[in-house]
């Protein structure tokens, strides 16, 4: 449960910092101090948000890969064990 919550949190962070969604978020920040900072330092903000986006996507895949390994009973090369009497 905790791992799913962490993965969800990284997904929300990726959604908010995605470069294509910044255009949709900026009008919501109009008139705020954060919006003014974004307008004054567009290049720095774009680079920082891009880095945060990449890190959050990597963390999502890391969590998904970790969960996939825990859920796997066997891989493609293993032979499932036989129970006695079969």
Secondary structure, DSSP 8 states (H G I E B T S, - for coil): -HHHHHHHHHHHHHHHH-HHHHHHHHGGGTTSHHHHHHHHTHHHHHHHHHHHHHHHHHHHHHHHHHHHHHH-S--TT------TT-
